[in-house]
Amino acid sequence: MKGNKYTAMIILHSPYQLHLPTEICTLELL
């Protein structure tokens, strides 16, 4: 699942730079 989370982080990094911390926390919970 590490690869999936890493890919998701890259995808979210472009359109949601401001929300990145929140998105990472959500991904960590998943």
Phi and psi restraints in degrees (range 20) as a CNS / XPLOR table:
assign (resid 1 and name C) (resid 2 and name N)
       (resid 2 and name CA) (resid 2 and name C) 1.0 -60.9 20.0 2
assign (resid 2 and name N) (resid 2 and name CA)
       (resid 2 and name C) (resid 3 and name N) 1.0 -44.0 20.0 2
assign (resid 2 and name C) (resid 3 and name N)
       (resid 3 and name CA) (resid 3 and name C) 1.0 -61.4 20.0 2
assign (resid 3 and name N) (resid 3 and name CA)
       (resid 3 and name C) (resid 4 and name N) 1.0 -41.7 20.0 2
assign (resid 3 and name C) (resid 4 and name N)
       (resid 4 and name CA) (resid 4 and name C) 1.0 -62.3 20.0 2
assign (resid 4 and name N) (resid 4 and name CA)
       (resid 4 and name C) (resid 5 and name N) 1.0 -45.7 20.0 2
assign (resid 4 and name C) (resid 5 and name N)
       (resid 5 and name CA) (resid 5 and name C) 1.0 -64.1 20.0 2
assign (resid 5 and name N) (resid 5 and name CA)
       (resid 5 and name C) (resid 6 and name N) 1.0 -41.3 20.0 2
assign (resid 5 and name C) (resid 6 and name N)
       (resid 6 and name CA) (resid 6 and name C) 1.0 -64.1 20.0 2
assign (resid 6 and name N) (resid 6 and name CA)
       (resid 6 and name C) (resid 7 and name N) 1.0 -42.4 20.0 2
assign (resid 6 and name C) (resid 7 and name N)
       (resid 7 and name CA) (resid 7 and name C) 1.0 -63.2 20.0 2
assign (resid 7 and name N) (resid 7 and name CA)
       (resid 7 and name C) (resid 8 and name N) 1.0 -43.0 20.0 2
assign (resid 7 and name C) (resid 8 and name N)
       (resid 8 and name CA) (resid 8 and name C) 1.0 -62.3 20.0 2
assign (resid 8 and name N) (resid 8 and name CA)
       (resid 8 and name C) (resid 9 and name N) 1.0 -40.0 20.0 2
assign (resid 8 and name C) (resid 9 and name N)
       (resid 9 and name CA) (resid 9 and name C) 1.0 -61.5 20.0 2
assign (resid 9 and name N) (resid 9 and name CA)
       (resid 9 and name C) (resid 10 and name N) 1.0 -42.1 20.0 2
assign (resid 9 and name C) (resid 10 and name N)
       (resid 10 and name CA) (resid 10 and name C) 1.0 -64.6 20.0 2
assign (resid 10 and name N) (resid 10 and name CA)
       (resid 10 and name C) (resid 11 and name N) 1.0 -43.4 20.0 2
assign (resid 10 and name C) (resid 11 and name N)
       (resid 11 and name CA) (resid 11 and name C) 1.0 -63.5 20.0 2
assign (resid 11 and name N) (resid 11 and name CA)
       (resid 11 and name C) (resid 12 and name N) 1.0 -43.5 20.0 2
assign (resid 11 and name C) (resid 12 and name N)
       (resid 12 and name CA) (resid 12 and name C) 1.0 -73.7 20.0 2
assign (resid 12 and name N) (resid 12 and name CA)
       (resid 12 and name C) (resid 13 and name N) 1.0 -22.4 20.0 2
assign (resid 12 and name C) (resid 13 and name N)
       (resid 13 and name CA) (resid 13 and name C) 1.0 -65.4 20.0 2
assign (resid 13 and name N) (resid 13 and name CA)
       (resid 13 and name C) (resid 14 and name N) 1.0 -30.4 20.0 2
assign (resid 13 and name C) (resid 14 and name N)
       (resid 14 and name CA) (resid 14 and name C) 1.0 -76.6 20.0 2
assign (resid 14 and name N) (resid 14 and name CA)
       (resid 14 and name C) (resid 15 and name N) 1.0 -60.0 20.0 2
assign (resid 14 and name C) (resid 15 and name N)
       (resid 15 and name CA) (resid 15 and name C) 1.0 -82.7 20.0 2
assign (resid 15 and name N) (resid 15 and name CA)
       (resid 15 and name C) (resid 16 and name N) 1.0 -18.2 20.0 2
assign (resid 15 and name C) (resid 16 and name N)
       (resid 16 and name CA) (resid 16 and name C) 1.0 -126.9 20.0 2
assign (resid 16 and name N) (resid 16 and name CA)
       (resid 16 and name C) (resid 17 and name N) 1.0 48.8 20.0 2
assign (resid 16 and name C) (resid 17 and name N)
       (resid 17 and name CA) (resid 17 and name C) 1.0 -59.2 20.0 2
assign (resid 17 and name N) (resid 17 and name CA)
       (resid 17 and name C) (resid 18 and name N) 1.0 -37.3 20.0 2
assign (resid 17 and name C) (resid 18 and name N)
       (resid 18 and name CA) (resid 18 and name C) 1.0 -70.6 20.0 2
assign (resid 18 and name N) (resid 18 and name CA)
       (resid 18 and name C) (resid 19 and name N) 1.0 -29.7 20.0 2
assign (resid 18 and name C) (resid 19 and name N)
       (resid 19 and name CA) (resid 19 and name C) 1.0 -98.0 20.0 2
assign (resid 19 and name N) (resid 19 and name CA)
       (resid 19 and name C) (resid 20 and name N) 1.0 7.1 20.0 2
assign (resid 19 and name C) (resid 20 and name N)
       (resid 20 and name CA) (resid 20 and name C) 1.0 -53.1 20.0 2
assign (resid 20 and name N) (resid 20 and name CA)
       (resid 20 and name C) (resid 21 and name N) 1.0 -48.2 20.0 2
assign (resid 20 and name C) (resid 21 and name N)
       (resid 21 and name CA) (resid 21 and name C) 1.0 -57.8 20.0 2
assign (resid 21 and name N) (resid 21 and name CA)
       (resid 21 and name C) (resid 22 and name N) 1.0 -44.0 20.0 2
assign (resid 21 and name C) (resid 22 and name N)
       (resid 22 and name CA) (resid 22 and name C) 1.0 -65.5 20.0 2
assign (resid 22 and name N) (resid 22 and name CA)
       (resid 22 and name C) (resid 23 and name N) 1.0 -42.3 20.0 2
assign (resid 22 and name C) (resid 23 and name N)
       (resid 23 and name CA) (resid 23 and name C) 1.0 -64.1 20.0 2
assign (resid 23 and name N) (resid 23 and name CA)
       (resid 23 and name C) (resid 24 and name N) 1.0 -40.5 20.0 2
assign (resid 23 and name C) (resid 24 and name N)
       (resid 24 and name CA) (resid 24 and name C) 1.0 -63.6 20.0 2
assign (resid 24 and name N) (resid 24 and name CA)
       (resid 24 and name C) (resid 25 and name N) 1.0 -42.4 20.0 2
assign (resid 24 and name C) (resid 25 and name N)
       (resid 25 and name CA) (resid 25 and name C) 1.0 -60.9 20.0 2
assign (resid 25 and name N) (resid 25 and name CA)
       (resid 25 and name C) (resid 26 and name N) 1.0 -41.5 20.0 2
assign (resid 25 and name C) (resid 26 and name N)
       (resid 26 and name CA) (resid 26 and name C) 1.0 -64.4 20.0 2
assign (resid 26 and name N) (resid 26 and name CA)
       (resid 26 and name C) (resid 27 and name N) 1.0 -42.5 20.0 2
assign (resid 26 and name C) (resid 27 and name N)
       (resid 27 and name CA) (resid 27 and name C) 1.0 -66.0 20.0 2
assign (resid 27 and name N) (resid 27 and name CA)
       (resid 27 and name C) (resid 28 and name N) 1.0 -35.6 20.0 2
assign (resid 27 and name C) (resid 28 and name N)
       (resid 28 and name CA) (resid 28 and name C) 1.0 -62.3 20.0 2
assign (resid 28 and name N) (resid 28 and name CA)
       (resid 28 and name C) (resid 29 and name N) 1.0 -38.9 20.0 2
assign (resid 28 and name C) (resid 29 and name N)
       (resid 29 and name CA) (resid 29 and name C) 1.0 -68.0 20.0 2
assign (resid 29 and name N) (resid 29 and name CA)
       (resid 29 and name C) (resid 30 and name N) 1.0 -33.7 20.0 2
